[in-house]
Amino acid sequence: MKPEKIFKPILSILFIIFISLYISQSAGYYEYEQYKKVALTKEQIKEFERDIKEGKKVDIKDYVGQTKKEYGNKVSNVGLKLSETIEEYVQKIINSSFEAISDVVKEK
């Protein structure tokens, strides 16, 4: 395959991605998402103040949303387990290689 046949489609895809990100930024998508987070926080503050006025038992966990997202799924768990297994075997190979080199050096 010629490099031009690979380079042009990759360059085209990267250009399309750049244009779409630029348009979303200039349209204010990111700022809108940040505004929604702030508005939610204001609503939570109002709910907190209302609960204090009503004399309810207040716990911060009731007002703060889940900030840590869990991105794990079956595929990522399998990938993690596979990489840990590969790491274990590579580490054994490296350690045995250094031991063999050490033995050779000690003999001389």
C-alpha positions in Angstrom: 0.0 0.0 0.0 1.1 3.5 -0.8 1.5 5.9 2.2 -0.7 8.4 0.4 -3.6 6.0 0.5 -3.3 5.8 4.3 -2.3 9.4 5.0 -5.1 11.1 3.2 -8.0 9.4 5.0 -6.3 9.8 8.4 -5.7 13.5 7.7 -9.3 13.9 6.6 -10.7 12.2 9.7 -8.5 14.4 12.0 -9.6 17.5 10.1 -13.3 16.6 10.6 -12.7 16.0 14.3 -10.9 19.3 14.6 -13.8 21.2 12.9 -16.5 19.5 15.0 -14.6 20.3 18.2 -14.1 23.9 17.1 -17.7 24.3 16.3 -18.9 22.9 19.6 -16.5 25.2 21.4 -17.6 28.2 19.5 -21.2 27.3 20.0 -20.7 27.3 23.8 -21.4 23.7 24.5 -18.7 23.4 27.2 -19.9 26.6 28.9 -23.4 25.3 28.9 -22.4 22.0 30.5 -20.5 24.0 33.2 -23.5 26.2 33.7 -25.7 23.2 34.3 -23.4 22.0 37.0 -23.5 25.3 38.7 -27.3 25.5 38.5 -27.6 22.1 40.0 -25.3 23.2 42.9 -27.5 26.3 43.5 -30.6 24.0 43.7 -28.8 21.8 46.2 -27.9 24.8 48.3 -31.5 26.0 48.3 -32.6 22.5 49.3 -30.0 22.4 52.1 -31.2 25.8 53.5 -34.8 24.7 53.3 -34.1 21.5 55.2 -32.2 23.4 57.9 -35.2 25.8 58.3 -37.5 22.9 58.6 -35.3 21.3 61.3 -34.5 18.1 59.4 -31.4 16.1 60.0 -28.8 17.2 57.5 -26.2 15.0 55.9 -23.8 16.3 53.3 -24.1 13.1 51.3 -27.7 13.9 50.6 -26.8 17.1 48.8 -23.6 16.3 47.0 -24.0 14.2 43.9 -21.8 11.3 42.9 -18.7 13.0 41.6 -16.7 9.9 40.8 -17.9 8.1 37.7 -17.4 4.4 37.2 -16.4 3.6 33.7 -15.7 -0.1 34.2 -17.5 -2.7 32.2 -16.9 -6.3 31.3 -14.6 -5.5 28.4 -12.4 -3.1 30.5 -12.3 -5.6 33.3 -11.1 -8.4 30.9 -8.5 -6.0 29.5 -7.3 -5.1 33.0 -7.0 -8.7 34.0 -5.1 -9.5 30.8 -2.7 -6.7 31.3 -2.1 -7.7 34.9 -1.4 -11.3 33.7 1.0 -10.1 31.0 2.7 -7.8 33.5 3.3 -10.8 35.8 4.8 -12.9 33.2 7.0 -10.1 31.8 8.2 -9.4 35.3 9.1 -13.0 35.8 11.0 -13.1 32.5 12.9 -9.9 33.3 13.8 -11.1 36.7 15.0 -14.5 35.5 17.0 -12.8 32.7 18.8 -10.6 35.2 19.5 -13.6 37.5 21.0 -15.4 34.5 23.2 -12.4 33.7 24.2 -12.1 37.3 25.2 -15.8 37.3 27.3 -15.3 34.2 29.0 -12.3 35.7 29.7 -14.1 38.9 31.3 -17.0 37.1 33.9 -14.8 35.4 
